[in-house]
Amino acid sequence: MQAPLLNFKEDIEDITDSADKQLKLEKQLNEEITAHWEDAELEIKTWKGVDAPCTLGGNIQDIQEKLEEHIMALNQMNAMRYVTPFKSLVTEKIGLLSDVADIVEKWLKVQTLWTNLVSVFTSGDIAKQMPTESKKFKSIDKQWLKIMERANEQKNVIQCCTNDILKNSLGGLQEGLEVC
């Protein structure tokens, strides 16, 4: 008669252990990861003679590192057997943060191209020698400054990077800048 009682005790220990681990997982998901991205903001700065907000600021490396860290933590959570109640949320967060990381990377590539070309095309000599490229750059420059102004108004990393205007514009801006 002692055997069923012993199994019952083991079952209760398994259930409480599982609940404990699920609580830790939920806490990490909500209090560390989700809460961090609700408050994370981009630093938008001016750049060499451009009076408008036009470059991602000094905290962008921290943002990229935190994205990598949280994506890795979410992937580890996703592999745990205790994730079941949070599986869809964890999967959704992995997708969201991966998309944001990709957007930030593209954004930085476009920014590098833009910063390399802005001084070239704003000085009169090159603009006169290459009127077609200069005209193209002016159009791209206008679009870039508009995007950066919106980012400066918004500032939240997730909201900026999930904005369709930004996502849809970066590829075209990159191509156009490479042509210039």
N, C-alpha and C positions, 0 to 999 in steps of 0.2 A: 503494500500500500504506500510505501514511501516513494517509489519511483515516479508516479504521476505528480506528486508534490514537487519533487526535484525538477522535473521538466517544466512545470509551471513557473517555478522560480527563475529558471534559465530563460524562459520566454519573456518574463517581465523584465529581466536584466537586458535582454536583446532589444526589447521595445524602448526602454528608457535610454539605452545607449544610442539607439537609432534616432530617437527624438532629440537627444542632446546634440548629436552631430548635425541634424537638420537645423536646429536652432542656431548653431555656430555658422553654418552655411548661409542661412537667411540673414543673419546679422552682418556677415561680410558682404553679402550681395547688396543689402539695403543701406547699411550705415557706412560702409567704406566705398564701394564702387558707385552705386547710384547717387548717393549724397555728394560724392566728389564731383561728378560730372554735372550735377544740377548747379553747382557754384563755380565751376572752372570757367575762367574768362581769358580771352585772347588779349594780348597787349598789342595795340596798333600804334605805329609811330610814323612820324614824318621822315623824309630821307633827302639828304643833300639838295637843298634848294627847292624842294617841292613842299609847298605850304599845306598840303592836304595830307590826311592820314593815308599812307601808301605802302607800309611794310609791316609784316608780322614782327612783333617785338621780341625782347630778350627771353621771355618765358616759353617760347615755342619748343625749345629742346626739352624742357621739363614736361610739357604737355605730351610730346612724342614718347618720352620715357614712361610716363604714367599710363599712356594708352597701351604700350607694350606690356607693362606690368599687369594691368588689369585684364588684358586679353589672355595673357598666360594664366592668371588666377582663374578666370572664367573657364578656360579650357580644362584646367585641373578639376574644377568643380563639376564640370560636365561629365567627367570620367568617373566620378564617385557614385557609389550605389545609393547614397542618401539624397541625391539631387532630384529624385522623382517629382516631388511636389513643385519644384522650381525649374524643372527641365526646360519648359518652353520659354520662361523668362531669361534663363541663362543663355539659351541658344539665340534668343532675340538680342540680348546685350552683346554677345560675341559678334553677331552680324553688324550691329550698329557701330560698335567701337572699331571694328575692322574697316568699315566704310569711312569712318571719320579719319582713321589713320591714313588711309589711301588718299583722301581728299587733302589732308594736311601736306602729305608728301608732294602731290601734284601742285598744290598751292605754292609750296616753297620752290619748286622747279620753275614755275611761271614767274615768281618773284625774282629769282636769280636772273632769268632772262631779261625781265623788265629793268632791273637795276643796272644790268650791263648795257642796255640800249638807251635808257632815258637820257643820259648825258650826251650820248652820241647824236641822237636825233633832236635834242633841244638846242644844241649849238648850231648856229647858222650855216657853217661850211658844209657839213655832211648833208644836211637837209636840202641844200641847193644842188649838190652833186647827185643825190639819189631821191628825186622828187616822188617817185612811185612808192618806194619803201618808206619814205618820210610820211606820206599821206596815210599809208597803212598803219604805221606806228602811231600816228596821232589818233586814229580811230581806236586802236587797241588801248592806248594810254587813257583815253576817255572812259572806256569800258572798265579798265583796271581801277581807275580812281573811284568810279561809281561803286564797284564791288567792295573796295576797301572802305569807302564811306559807310556803306551798309553794315559791314563787319564791325566798324568802329561804333556804330549805333547799337548793334546787337550784342556784341562781345562774347556771349555764351558760346563756348566751343562747339557743343553739340548742335545748337540751333543754327549757328553760322555754317557748319559743315554739312548740315542736312538740308540747307536752303537750295532749292532747285536752281535758282539763278546761278549760284556759285558752281554747283555740280555740273550744270550744263555749259557753263562758260569756259571753264578752265582748259578743256581740251582744245577748243578753238583758239583761245588766247595763246596757248603754248605753240600751236602750229603757226599762227600768224607771227609770233615773235621769232620763231626759228627761221621763217622765210625772210624776215627783216634782217 
